[in-house]
Structure formats: C-alpha cells, structure tokens
Amino acid sequence: MPVPDEFKKLCLNFHQDCFVIHGTVERVIASALETIDEVQARRITLFLDDVLEHGGNKDELRNIWAHCPVEIRFLNGDGILHFFREIQAQIRSA
C-alpha cells in the first residue's frame, strides 16, 4: 500500500529525541500533529482507516513503517498498531 506524503511528513517528527523531548507516546503524537493542517489530517485519517480496517496486518504495518522517514523503531507489529491507532484517535478527537 502506498504511503501518502502527508503521513510521511507527519513521520518526520518521530526522530531519535522525540521521547526525550515529549516523554510519552501521546505527547509525541500530539506534538507531531501540530505540524499538519486539517486537510493533511483528513488524508492521514483516511490512510489509517484503510490500513487498520482489517485489524492491521502486522507485516503490512512493518512494511509501511519501514518506508517512512522515522528514527524510532518498534520490536513488532503490535507496537506499530498501537502507535497508528493513537495517531488516528488523536486526529479524530481534535
């Protein structure tokens, strides 16, 4: 599945120091979401809806994450699934 540019832009915020600066997953994501506008947020939501619709195939999640400009890693697909769901939840609650 192709990763939209809006999601890649969001992922630029997930760098090696993001947890040092923000402390928690929720704060890291909240800070990253401040860098995008409403149109970009909507496109990211549509992308995540599509990815997570089938429960988030772990291999697909790992592949998506591997093709994003991120510096943080997860041990398995479960961590990515949780991270994607938190992004989705925060966009929806905004």
GROMACS elastic network, one bead per residue, 0.5 to 0.9 nm:
[ bonds ]
;  ai    aj funct       b0    kb
    1    51     6  0.83833   500
    1    60     6  0.79899   500
    1    63     6  0.89743   500
    1    64     6  0.76171   500
    2    64     6  0.80290   500
    3     6     6  0.83869   500
    3     7     6  0.67477   500
    3     8     6  0.70917   500
    3    47     6  0.78143   500
    3    64     6  0.67883   500
    3    67     6  0.78399   500
    3    68     6  0.78535   500
    4     7     6  0.54682   500
    4     8     6  0.65563   500
    4     9     6  0.88226   500
    4    43     6  0.78807   500
    4    44     6  0.75528   500
    4    47     6  0.74560   500
    5     9     6  0.60816   500
    5    10     6  0.86089   500
    5    40     6  0.89958   500
    6     9     6  0.50738   500
    6    10     6  0.63264   500
    6    11     6  0.86851   500
    6    36     6  0.80056   500
    6    40     6  0.55898   500
    6    41     6  0.77516   500
    6    43     6  0.69926   500
    6    44     6  0.63792   500
    7    10     6  0.50281   500
    7    11     6  0.61891   500
    7    12     6  0.88830   500
    7    40     6  0.80371   500
    7    41     6  0.85753   500
    7    43     6  0.80901   500
    7    44     6  0.56744   500
    7    47     6  0.81956   500
    7    68     6  0.81385   500
    8    12     6  0.65212   500
    8    67     6  0.86120   500
    8    68     6  0.56049   500
    8    69     6  0.63541   500
    8    70     6  0.85627   500
    9    12     6  0.53861   500
    9    13     6  0.77274   500
    9    35     6  0.85786   500
    9    36     6  0.81294   500
    9    68     6  0.88161   500
    9    69     6  0.80956   500
   10    13     6  0.59537   500
   10    14     6  0.78379   500
   10    29     6  0.89566   500
   10    32     6  0.60757   500
   10    33     6  0.69258   500
   10    35     6  0.72142   500
   10    36     6  0.70800   500
   10    44     6  0.88280   500
   11    14     6  0.53154   500
   11    15     6  0.81766   500
   11    32     6  0.77638   500
   11    68     6  0.64674   500
   11    69     6  0.59058   500
   11    70     6  0.57006   500
   11    71     6  0.89352   500
   12    15     6  0.67269   500
   12    32     6  0.83398   500
   12    68     6  0.80932   500
   12    69     6  0.55978   500
   12    70     6  0.59645   500
   12    71     6  0.84213   500
   13    18     6  0.72766   500
   13    28     6  0.81460   500
   13    29     6  0.84585   500
   13    31     6  0.81071   500
   13    32     6  0.54845   500
   13    33     6  0.89181   500
   13    35     6  0.85015   500
   13    69     6  0.87636   500
   13    70     6  0.75428   500
   13    71     6  0.89701   500
   14    17     6  0.80817   500
   14    18     6  0.60048   500
   14    19     6  0.86236   500
   14    28     6  0.75318   500
   14    29     6  0.82994   500
   14    32     6  0.76210   500
   14    69     6  0.80609   500
   14    70     6  0.53331   500
   14    71     6  0.61560   500
   14    72     6  0.63205   500
   15    18     6  0.54841   500
   15    19     6  0.84638   500
   15    69     6  0.85911   500
   15    70     6  0.58527   500
   15    72     6  0.61207   500
   16    19     6  0.75060   500
   16    20     6  0.82534   500
   16    70     6  0.82710   500
   16    71     6  0.52594   500
   16    72     6  0.59234   500
   17    20     6  0.50899   500
   17    21     6  0.61447   500
   17    22     6  0.85334   500
   17    71     6  0.88063   500
   17    72     6  0.89298   500
   18    21     6  0.51963   500
   18    22     6  0.59256   500
   18    23     6  0.75965   500
   18    24     6  0.89337   500
   18    28     6  0.61633   500
   18    72     6  0.86767   500
   19    22     6  0.50900   500
   19    24     6  0.62001   500
   19    25     6  0.73720   500
   19    27     6  0.84590   500
   19    28     6  0.65291   500
   20    23     6  0.55940   500
   20    24     6  0.87407   500
   21    28     6  0.82007   500
   22    25     6  0.80404   500
   22    26     6  0.86462   500
   22    27     6  0.55236   500
   22    28     6  0.54832   500
   22    31     6  0.79225   500
   23    26     6  0.85302   500
   23    27     6  0.67560   500
   23    28     6  0.71974   500
   24    27     6  0.52620   500
   24    28     6  0.61275   500
   24    29     6  0.86192   500
   25    28     6  0.50852   500
   25    29     6  0.61681   500
   25    30     6  0.85019   500
   25    83     6  0.75767   500
   25    86     6  0.82370   500
   26    29     6  0.53253   500
   26    30     6  0.60745   500
   26    31     6  0.86186   500
   26    83     6  0.89659   500
   26    86     6  0.72343   500
   26    87     6  0.84317   500
   26    90     6  0.83696   500
   27    31     6  0.60008   500
   27    32     6  0.84602   500
   28    31     6  0.53208   500
   28    32     6  0.62803   500
   28    33     6  0.87490   500
   29    32     6  0.50133   500
   29    33     6  0.61099   500
   29    34     6  0.87567   500
   29    83     6  0.84860   500
   29    86     6  0.76768   500
   29    87     6  0.62684   500
   29    90     6  0.78836   500
   30    33     6  0.51748   500
   30    34     6  0.65844   500
   30    87     6  0.81727   500
   30    90     6  0.71832   500
   30    91     6  0.88606   500
   31    34     6  0.53311   500
   31    35     6  0.74054   500
   32    35     6  0.56380   500
   32    36     6  0.76811   500
   33    36     6  0.56492   500
   33    37     6  0.82320   500
   33    41     6  0.78592   500
   33    87     6  0.82429   500
   33    90     6  0.83545   500
   33    91     6  0.76511   500
   34    37     6  0.77753   500
   36    39     6  0.81646   500
   36    40     6  0.59621   500
   36    41     6  0.65138   500
   37    40     6  0.53588   500
   37    41     6  0.61447   500
   37    42     6  0.87373   500
   38    42     6  0.61443   500
   38    43     6  0.87010   500
   39    42     6  0.51508   500
   39    43     6  0.64002   500
   39    44     6  0.87058   500
   40    43     6  0.51527   500
   40    44     6  0.61945   500
   40    45     6  0.85894   500
   41    44     6  0.50599   500
   41    45     6  0.61077   500
   41    46     6  0.86718   500
   41    91     6  0.66080   500
   42    45     6  0.50121   500
   42    46     6  0.62535   500
   42    47     6  0.86364   500
   42    91     6  0.81444   500
   43    46     6  0.51233   500
   43    47     6  0.62076   500
   43    48     6  0.86503   500
   44    47     6  0.50269   500
   44    48     6  0.61102   500
   44    49     6  0.84459   500
   44    87     6  0.89542   500
   44    88     6  0.80342   500
   44    91     6  0.86889   500
   45    48     6  0.51053   500
   45    49     6  0.59240   500
   45    50     6  0.85234   500
   45    87     6  0.84528   500
   45    88     6  0.60018   500
   45    91     6  0.71716   500
   45    92     6  0.79584   500
   46    49     6  0.50359   500
   46    50     6  0.62596   500
   46    51     6  0.86881   500
   47    50     6  0.52306   500
   47    51     6  0.62547   500
   47    52     6  0.86192   500
   48    52     6  0.58046   500
   48    53     6  0.80445   500
   48    84     6  0.69769   500
   48    85     6  0.79268   500
   48    87     6  0.85561   500
   48    88     6  0.66483   500
   49    52     6  0.53041   500
   49    53     6  0.56306   500
   49    88     6  0.79180   500
   50    53     6  0.52414   500
   50    54     6  0.78776   500
   51    54     6  0.70148   500
   51    55     6  0.79555   500
   51    56     6  0.59758   500
   51    57     6  0.80067   500
   51    60     6  0.82531   500
   51    61     6  0.78777   500
   52    55     6  0.51174   500
   52    57     6  0.78822   500
   52    81     6  0.79642   500
   52    84     6  0.81666   500
   52    85     6  0.78620   500
   53    56     6  0.68216   500
   54    57     6  0.69661   500
   55    58     6  0.88125   500
   55    81     6  0.85925   500
   56    59     6  0.86196   500
   56    60     6  0.74028   500
   56    61     6  0.66007   500
   56    77     6  0.84941   500
   56    78     6  0.89037   500
   56    81     6  0.64341   500
   57    60     6  0.53057   500
   57    61     6  0.61813   500
   57    62     6  0.87612   500
   57    77     6  0.80375   500
   57    81     6  0.87435   500
   58    62     6  0.61795   500
   58    63     6  0.85576   500
   58    76     6  0.77610   500
   58    78     6  0.70454   500
   58    80     6  0.82160   500
   58    81     6  0.76426   500
   59    62     6  0.51844   500
   59    63     6  0.61826   500
   59    64     6  0.86733   500
   59    77     6  0.69815   500
   60    63     6  0.50037   500
   60    64     6  0.61284   500
   60    65     6  0.85779   500
   60    77     6  0.85752   500
   61    64     6  0.51433   500
   61    65     6  0.61404   500
   61    66     6  0.85072   500
   61    77     6  0.61276   500
   61    78     6  0.88647   500
   61    80     6  0.65161   500
   61    81     6  0.70344   500
   61    84     6  0.89731   500
   62    65     6  0.51460   500
   62    66     6  0.60304   500
   62    67     6  0.87375   500
   62    74     6  0.87551   500
   62    76     6  0.75540   500
   62    77     6  0.58834   500
   62    80     6  0.72475   500
   63    66     6  0.50753   500
   63    67     6  0.64491   500
   63    68     6  0.89946   500
   64    67     6  0.53202   500
   64    68     6  0.66271   500
   65    68     6  0.52772   500
   65    69     6  0.82823   500
   65    70     6  0.77016   500
   65    73     6  0.85106   500
   65    80     6  0.75717   500
   66    69     6  0.80448   500
   66    70     6  0.81004   500
   66    73     6  0.89453   500
   67    70     6  0.85326   500
   70    73     6  0.78633   500
   73    76     6  0.87771   500
   73    79     6  0.89139   500
   73    80     6  0.86636   500
   74    77     6  0.72784   500
   74    78     6  0.82474   500
   74    79     6  0.56405   500
   74    80     6  0.64546   500
   75    78     6  0.81712   500
   75    79     6  0.69458   500
   75    80     6  0.87382   500
   76    79     6  0.58711   500
   76    80     6  0.70917   500
   77    80     6  0.50971   500
   77    81     6  0.60400   500
   77    82     6  0.86351   500
   78    82     6  0.62184   500
   78    83     6  0.85879   500
   79    82     6  0.51847   500
   79    83     6  0.61696   500
   79    84     6  0.86427   500
   80    84     6  0.60426   500
   80    85     6  0.84723   500
   81    84     6  0.52038   500
   81    85     6  0.61217   500
   81    86     6  0.85910   500
   82    85     6  0.51361   500
   82    86     6  0.61687   500
   82    87     6  0.87180   500
   83    86     6  0.51444   500
   83    87     6  0.63214   500
   83    88     6  0.86803   500
   84    87     6  0.51183   500
   84    88     6  0.61857   500
   84    89     6  0.86000   500
   85    88     6  0.50021   500
   85    89     6  0.60422   500
   85    90     6  0.85908   500
   86    89     6  0.50031   500
   86    90     6  0.60923   500
   86    91     6  0.85495   500
   87    90     6  0.53029   500
   87    91     6  0.62469   500
   87    92     6  0.86610   500
   88    91     6  0.53024   500
   88    92     6  0.62549   500
   88    93     6  0.87168   500
   89    92     6  0.51502   500
   89    93     6  0.61555   500
   89    94     6  0.87160   500
   90    93     6  0.51050   500
   90    94     6  0.62233   500
   91    94     6  0.53238   500
